Amino acid sequence: MMEELKSSINELLTRLDAGERLGFYECDRFVDQIPAFTEKHSVEETRKFLEFIGSPDRKMHIIHVAGTNGKGSVCNYLSEILRQAGFSVGMFTSPHLVKVTERFCINGKPIEDSIFCEIFGDLLRKIKEYNYDDDFPSYFEFLFFMAMLLYEKYPVDYLVLETGLGGRLDATNSIHQPVLDVITEIGMDHMQYLGNTISRIAGEKAGIIRSNTPLVFCNRRDESTEVIEKRAEELSAKVYKVEPDYVKDIKTAPDDAGNICIDFSYESQYDKYCGLRLQTVAKFQTENAAIAIMCARALRDIGVNIADEDISYGLKRAKWGGRMELILPGFYVDGAHNVDGMEAFLECAGEVPCEKKRTLLFGAVADKQYHLMIRQILESGIFDAVCVSVLETGRSVSESQLRAAFESEMRNANIERDIRFSYYTSVRDALMDIITERGAGDVVFAAGSLYLVGQVRETLGILPGH
C-alpha cells in the first residue's frame, strides 16, 4: 500500500514539475485516501517535520483552542472580534461539513480551491524531500501541515488553531509557543483515546497549556477545573476563568429582518457589557461567546488593541454553521454528537416555536455514546416523529443497531407521547420523505453527528455560509 502511495506522489509531482495544475477533486481524493495508509505520529515526530519545513509556526501569533464542546464556535467568535479590531485572521478548524476547504479560513472565508491545490503540492514536495519512507503523515497531520504552510505563504496577524482530538498528544500541540491557550467546556467524548473520567479528559486537554502563556478556560465542572488550574500553576500560566454566572439577562429577540437572535449581558471582574447580540437561537452559544470575550480580555492584557465595540460588533456579525442553524425555513441542523451537546440541543429545540409537529432526523457514529443520546431524545418528549438514518461513513452506526437501540430505550423509558419512528439506509432517502410529508407549521431538526449536518447540507445543496 505504501508503494502505491509513493507512486501516486511521484506521478503528481512529475505533473507539477511539468507546469501542470492539479485539480481540486484529485487533491481532495488523495487526502481522503490517506487514512488507509497511515497512523498517528507522536508530537515529537510531528514537531520534527515542522522544523524540517522551516518552523513556520514560530513566525505566527497562534491562539490554541482545545475542549470537548464549543471549540469551533469559540474560534469563530474570537476570529470575528479580532477581525472587527482590524486584524487579519486565519482559522484552522475541524471537521468540515461539506468541503475540506472549510477547515482553512482567511478573514472569515474558506480558501479557494486553487490555493488548496497550491499548498497541497507544496506539502507533497516537502514530504518527498523529508523521505518519510513508510511513515507518511496521518490525515489530520497532513491537513495541519498544510495549514502551517498556508499561513506562512499567506500570512495573517493571528491564527486561531483548533485541536483535532484531545490536546496533549494532538498534532497541533507541536507548535512552538502560542500567544494564548483556550480550553472550552470539558465533557465525556472520545473516551477510548482520552480516558473515561472528566479528570482524565481534562488532563489531556490541559496538555496544551504552555509556560508563561495566558490561559482562558470555562469553569463548568469542579473535576476539570481542579486539573486545569493545577497544570496552569505548575507552568506559571496566568489564568482567566470564565464562570457560568458571567452571562446574564438572556432573551430572544428579532433582528431587523425578523430573524430570531439571542440578546444577553456579560459581567466579569474585568469587563461589563450590556446589549450583546448573537445571530442564533441557541442560548448555549452565550457561554462560547463569554469565552471569546474573556479571550479578548487576555489579549488586551498583553497589549493587543481590541476596543469594547469590536467585541460587541464582532459577536453580532459572527455566524457558525451547524450549531442550531436555520438552513431552510423551519429546518434546523445541530452538530450535537455527545451527551452534553445533545442536552444543549434539546433545550433549544424545545424552545423553538412550533405550531404543529416536531420531527427529528437522527444519525450517529459508532464510537459515540449514541445509546445515551437516544435516551435523552426520548425522555425530552418534544418530538412527534423521529427519522433514523445510517450515515455515509464507515464509522456510522448500522440500521439494525440504531433500530435496536431505539426499541431498547423505548422499552426502558416511561414515554407518554406517541412517537412515530422511521428507519433509513441513507440521509437522502430520509430527507426526501421528511420534505414530502412535512406540513405547514411543522418544524424539522437534524442532530446526532456533524457528519449528519454535512450530509444534510450536501443533499440540499447548501454550502456553509449560504
Residue pairs with C-beta under 8 A, 6 or more apart in sequence:
1 36
1 37
2 37
2 134
2 136
4 37
5 37
5 136
8 30
9 124
9 127
9 128
10 128
12 22
12 26
12 30
12 121
12 124
13 121
13 124
13 125
13 128
15 22
16 22
16 121
16 124
16 125
21 114
21 117
22 117
22 120
22 121
23 117
24 113
24 114
24 116
24 117
27 116
27 117
27 120
28 100
28 116
30 120
31 100
31 120
31 139
31 142
31 143
34 136
34 137
34 138
34 139
34 142
35 138
35 139
37 136
38 135
38 136
38 137
38 138
38 139
39 138
40 138
40 140
40 141
40 169
40 171
41 135
41 137
41 138
41 141
41 171
42 169
43 168
43 169
43 170
43 171
43 173
43 174
45 135
46 141
46 144
46 171
46 174
47 174
49 130
49 137
49 145
50 56
50 57
50 145
50 148
50 174
50 175
52 126
52 129
52 130
53 126
53 145
53 148
53 149
54 152
55 176
56 148
56 149
56 151
56 152
57 148
57 174
57 175
57 176
58 176
58 177
59 152
59 155
60 151
60 152
60 155
60 156
60 159
61 157
61 158
61 159
61 179
62 158
62 159
62 160
62 161
62 175
62 178
62 179
63 78
63 158
63 159
63 160
63 161
63 178
63 179
63 180
63 181
63 182
63 295
64 161
64 163
64 172
64 173
64 175
64 178
64 180
64 181
64 182
64 208
65 71
65 74
65 75
65 160
65 161
65 162
65 163
65 182
65 183
65 184
66 162
66 163
66 166
66 167
66 170
66 181
66 182
66 183
66 184
66 205
66 208
67 74
67 182
67 183
67 184
67 185
67 186
67 205
67 218
68 184
68 185
68 186
68 187
68 188
68 189
68 201
68 205
68 338
68 340
69 184
69 185
69 187
69 189
69 338
69 340
69 341
69 344
70 184
70 185
70 218
70 284
70 287
70 288
70 291
71 93
71 162
71 163
71 184
72 93
72 162
72 320
72 323
73 285
73 288
73 320
73 323
74 182
74 184
74 288
74 291
74 292
74 295
75 91
75 93
75 160
75 162
76 91
76 93
76 318
76 319
76 320
77 288
77 289
77 291
77 292
77 314
77 315
77 318
77 320
78 160
78 182
78 292
78 295
78 296
79 89
79 91
79 105
79 108
79 160
79 318
80 108
80 314
80 315
80 317
80 318
81 292
81 293
81 295
81 296
81 306
81 310
81 311
81 314
81 315
82 89
82 157
82 158
82 160
82 306
82 314
83 89
83 107
83 108
83 314
84 309
84 310
84 311
84 313
84 314
84 317
85 304
85 305
85 306
85 307
85 310
85 314
86 305
87 156
87 157
87 158
88 106
88 107
88 155
88 156
88 157
88 158
89 106
89 107
89 108
89 156
89 157
89 158
89 159
89 160
90 104
90 105
90 106
90 147
90 150
90 151
90 154
90 156
90 158
90 159
90 160
91 104
91 105
91 106
91 108
91 159
91 160
91 162
92 103
92 104
92 105
92 144
92 147
92 151
92 159
92 160
92 161
92 162
92 172
93 102
93 103
93 105
93 162
94 103
94 140
94 143
94 162
94 164
95 103
95 450
95 451
95 454
96 102
96 103
96 454
97 321
97 322
97 450
97 453
97 454
97 457
97 464
98 454
98 457
98 458
98 463
98 464
99 110
99 463
100 116
100 143
101 110
101 111
101 112
101 113
101 116
102 110
102 464
103 110
103 143
103 147
104 110
104 111
104 116
104 146
104 147
104 150
105 111
106 154
106 156
107 156
109 465
110 464
110 465
111 150
115 150
115 154
116 146
119 146
119 149
119 150
119 153
120 146
122 149
122 153
123 142
123 145
123 146
123 149
126 145
126 149
127 136
127 137
137 145
138 171
140 164
140 165
140 171
141 171
144 164
144 171
144 172
147 159
147 161
151 159
158 179
161 172
161 175
161 178
162 172
163 170
163 172
163 173
163 208
164 170
164 171
164 172
165 190
165 193
165 194
166 190
166 193
166 194
166 204
166 205
166 207
167 173
167 183
167 204
167 205
167 206
167 207
167 208
168 203
168 204
168 205
168 206
168 207
168 208
169 204
169 207
170 207
170 208
172 208
173 207
173 208
177 210
177 213
178 208
178 210
178 213
179 213
179 299
179 302
180 213
180 214
180 215
180 216
180 295
180 298
180 299
180 302
181 208
181 209
181 210
181 213
181 214
181 215
181 216
181 237
182 215
182 216
182 217
182 291
182 295
183 205
183 206
183 208
183 209
183 215
183 216
183 217
183 218
183 228
184 217
184 218
184 288
184 291
185 218
185 220
185 287
185 340
186 198
186 201
186 202
186 205
186 218
186 220
186 221
186 224
187 198
187 201
187 338
187 339
187 340
187 341
188 196
188 198
188 201
188 338
188 339
188 340
188 369
189 201
189 337
189 338
189 368
190 201
190 367
191 201
192 367
194 200
194 201
194 204
195 201
195 203
195 204
197 223
198 221
198 223
198 224
199 223
199 224
199 226
199 227
201 224
202 223
202 224
202 227
202 228
203 227
203 231
205 224
205 228
206 227
206 228
206 231
206 232
209 215
209 228
209 231
209 232
209 235
209 237
210 235
210 237
211 235
211 236
211 237
212 235
212 236
212 237
213 235
213 237
214 237
214 238
214 239
214 240
214 298
214 301
214 302
215 228
215 232
215 237
215 238
215 239
215 240
216 240
216 242
216 291
216 294
216 295
216 298
217 225
217 228
217 239
217 240
217 241
217 242
218 242
218 287
218 291
219 225
219 241
219 242
219 243
219 244
220 244
225 241
229 239
229 241
231 237
232 238
232 239
238 298
240 270
240 294
240 295
240 297
240 298
242 268
242 287
242 290
242 291
242 294
243 268
244 287
246 266
246 267
246 268
246 290
246 294
247 264
247 265
247 266
247 286
247 287
247 289
247 290
248 264
248 265
248 266
248 267
249 263
249 264
249 265
249 274
250 262
250 263
250 264
250 283
250 286
251 262
251 263
251 264
252 260
252 261
252 262
252 263
252 281
252 351
253 260
253 261
253 262
253 263
253 277
254 260
254 261
255 261
255 277
255 279
259 279
259 326
260 281
261 277
261 278
261 279
261 280
261 281
262 277
262 278
262 280
262 281
262 282
262 283
262 285
262 286
263 275
263 276
263 277
264 276
264 278
264 286
264 289
265 272
265 273
265 274
265 275
265 276
266 272
266 273
266 276
266 289
266 290
266 293
267 273
268 293
268 294
268 297
270 294
270 297
271 293
271 297
271 308
273 293
273 308
273 311
273 312
275 312
276 289
276 311
276 312
276 315
276 316
277 312
277 315
277 316
278 285
278 286
278 289
278 315
278 316
278 318
279 316
279 317
279 318
279 319
280 320
280 323
280 324
280 325
281 324
281 326
281 332
281 348
281 351
281 352
282 323
282 324
282 334
282 344
282 348
283 347
283 348
283 351
284 344
284 347
284 348
285 323
285 324
289 315
292 315
293 311
293 315
296 306
296 310
296 311
299 306
300 306
319 465
321 453
321 457
321 464
321 465
322 333
322 334
322 335
322 450
322 453
322 454
322 464
323 334
323 335
324 332
324 334
324 345
324 348
324 349
325 332
325 333
325 334
326 332
327 333
327 456
327 457
327 460
327 462
328 460
328 462
330 438
330 442
330 443
330 444
331 443
331 444
331 445
331 446
332 349
332 352
332 443
332 444
332 445
332 446
333 445
333 446
333 447
333 452
333 453
333 456
333 457
334 341
334 345
334 348
334 349
334 445
334 446
334 447
334 453
335 341
335 447
335 449
335 450
335 453
336 342
336 344
336 345
336 373
336 447
336 448
337 364
337 365
337 368
337 373
337 448
337 449
337 450
338 368
338 369
338 373
339 369
339 372
339 373
339 376
342 372
342 373
342 376
342 377
342 447
342 448
343 376
345 445
345 447
346 376
346 377
346 380
346 382
349 358
349 360
349 380
349 382
349 445
349 447
350 380
350 382
352 443
353 443
354 441
354 442
354 443
355 440
355 441
355 442
356 439
356 440
356 441
356 442
357 384
357 385
357 439
357 441
357 442
357 443
358 382
358 383
358 384
358 385
358 442
358 443
358 444
358 445
359 383
359 384
359 385
359 386
359 387
359 434
359 438
359 442
359 443
359 444
359 445
360 377
360 383
360 385
360 386
360 387
360 444
360 445
360 446
360 447
361 387
361 389
361 427
361 430
361 431
361 434
361 444
361 445
361 446
361 447
361 452
361 456
362 374
362 377
362 386
362 387
362 388
362 389
362 402
362 446
362 447
362 448
362 452
363 388
363 389
363 390
363 391
363 396
363 397
363 402
363 427
363 448
363 449
363 451
363 452
363 455
364 370
364 373
364 391
364 396
364 397
364 402
364 448
364 449
364 452
365 391
365 393
365 395
365 396
365 397
365 449
365 451
366 395
366 396
366 397
366 401
367 395
368 449
370 397
370 402
370 405
370 448
371 405
371 408
371 409
373 448
374 405
374 406
374 409
375 409
375 412
375 413
377 383
377 386
378 406
378 409
378 410
378 413
378 415
378 419
379 413
379 415
381 415
381 416
381 417
383 419
383 445
384 417
384 418
384 419
384 420
385 419
385 420
385 421
385 422
386 406
386 419
386 420
386 421
386 422
387 421
387 422
387 423
387 424
387 430
387 433
387 434
388 399
388 402
388 403
388 406
388 421
388 422
388 423
388 424
388 430
389 423
389 424
389 425
389 426
389 427
389 429
389 430
389 452
390 396
390 397
390 398
390 399
390 402
390 424
390 425
390 426
391 397
391 427
391 449
391 451
391 452
391 455
392 426
392 427
392 451
392 455
393 451
395 451
396 451
397 405
399 423
399 424
399 425
402 423
403 423
406 421
422 430
422 433
424 430
424 433
427 452
427 455
427 456
427 459
428 455
428 459
431 456
431 459
431 460
434 444
438 444
446 452
446 453
446 456
457 463
457 464
